[in-house]
């Protein structure tokens, strides 16, 4: 199977450095549990851009710690022969630091793409499963007949009730819930 994986809030807990930067730079408190929508309207657009840029600097990218079980899960999928595409809405200039981080944490992958047209790139690569936290990306992927999975966050919780979305609170549970689909794909290939 061809699997695409988002990074921020999918492979690591991005909200912690993001909220810290918003508090430090602009005095805006962004409690994780209260972020029930995808948009972050507590920050003006220019503030949001500054916070994203700060949290996507090389040193911030390299400090990130993967969620427990994420690397082990992706490694197991890769070892089973699944194609792993890492995709992120990071600027293209973040690609080298992102590749270095992936190497540092020991996460195997076949392709890395930093750009804003994530779902289009998934289509180009023939991706069959997208693991992402964004409700926008998840819905776009579903609209294009790409299967989806996510870690449950306050901003995507409503989508977790849809039967077309595999949802879990953590990576070990996500791995367990996706196992039947990934095993079936491996057997038919």
N, C-alpha and C positions, 0 to 999 in steps of 0.2 A: 504494500500500500504506500502511496505517496502522502506524507504527513507534513503539514506546515505548522510551525510553532511560533507564536508571538513571544516576546521577551518580557516587557514590563507588565507586571501584575499577572503574568502567566508562568514565567520561569523564576522570577524573583518578586519579592514584595516591594513594588515600586512606590506605593503610597507613602511609606515611611519617609524616604528622602524627599519626595515631592512635597508632602505636608510640612516637613521641617524647613525646606527652602521657602515656601510660601509664608510661613510664620516669621522666619528670620528676615526675609527681604521686605515683606509688606505688612507684617503684623496680622496676617489673616490666619485664623485657626480653622483647619479643615479636618474635623474628626472623621476617621475612616468609616465608622459605623453609621454616620449621617449622610454619606455620599450616595444617596439613593437614585441619582440620575447620572447619566454619562457626562453631561455638560457641567463645567465647574464655574458657575456664575457668581461665586463669591470673589473671583478675580476678574479684573478687566482684561480684555484680550491681550493688551501689551504686557500686563503682569503675568498672565498665563504663559505667554511666549518666553519671557525672561526665566520663569521657573523651569519650564521644560528645557530650555537651553542650558541652564545651570546643572540640572540633573542628568543631562546627556553629555556633559564634559567628560573627557577621558578618565580623569581621576574618580569621578562618581560612578561611571560605568564599571571600572575595575574594582571598586569597593563592594559591589553588590554581592549578596550571598543568595545562592539558589534556594528555593523552597525545599524542605526535606522531601526526599524521594523523587525530585524532578530529574536529576542527573541519572539516577539508577533506572528510572522508568524509560527515559529516552535512550539510554545505552542498551537496555534490553530490546527495545523496538528496533534499533539499528542493528543489533546483533542477529535479530530474526530476519534481516534483509529488507526492512522497510526504509524507504527513501526519506530522509529528514531534511526539510527546508526550514531554515530559521528566517523569520520575517519580522520586521519591526517598522513602526512609524517614526523611527529615528532618522535624522538627516543623513544623507550619504556620507558626510564627513565623519560620522560615528562608526563607520563600518570596520575600520582597523582596530579600534579599541574594543569593539564588540567581538571581533574574531579573537583577539587576545584574551578577553574574558572567557569566551567559550572554551578556549584551549586551557586556560588556567583552571577552570572548574571541571575539565575533563568530559565535556559534553560533545559527543560525536555528531557530525552533521555532514550533509552532502552539498548544501547550497546555503548561502547567506545573502539576504537582500534587505537593505535599509532604504525605504522609500515610502511615499504616501499612498501609492496605488497597490496596496497589499493584496486585495482580493483579485484584481486583474492579473497580478503576477502569479497568484495561485492557479488561476485559469490557464495561463500560458504554460505552466509547468505540469498541468494535469493533476493538480493536488486533489486528493479524494477526501481528506480530513483536515480541517483547520481547528487548531486549539488556540483560542484567543479569549480575552476578557471583554472586548468591546462589543456591546450589543449591536452597534452599527455594523461592524465587520461580520459578526455572527449571522445577522439577518441577510446581509449582502451575499454571504457564502451560501446560505440556504436558498436564496433566490436563484442562485446559479448552480443548484444541485450539488453543492459540496457539503458533505457531512460535517457537523461541528460538535465541538466539546469545549467545556470551560471550567475553570475554577469558579466557585460561587463567590461573588463580591456583592456589596450592597447595590451597586449600579447595574448589575446584570441579573439580579435575583428573579425578577419577573419572567425573564426568558427561560430560567431553569425549570419552570413549570411546563414548558412546551415539550411534547413528546419527541420532537425531532432533535432535541439538544441533550447531549450527555453532560451532566453536571455533577461536580463533586466538591467537597470542602477542601480536599488536599490531594496531593499527587498519588499517594498509595491507593486511595479510593478511586481516583480517576483511572489509574492503571487497571484496577480490577474491573471497573465498569466498561472499559474499552476492550478488554481482553477477548471477549467473544467475537467482536467485529474484526479485530486485528488478526486473530487466529484463523478466522474464516477466510480472510483475504490471503493469508500466507499459504493456506492449503490449496486454494484455487489457482495459484500462480505457478 
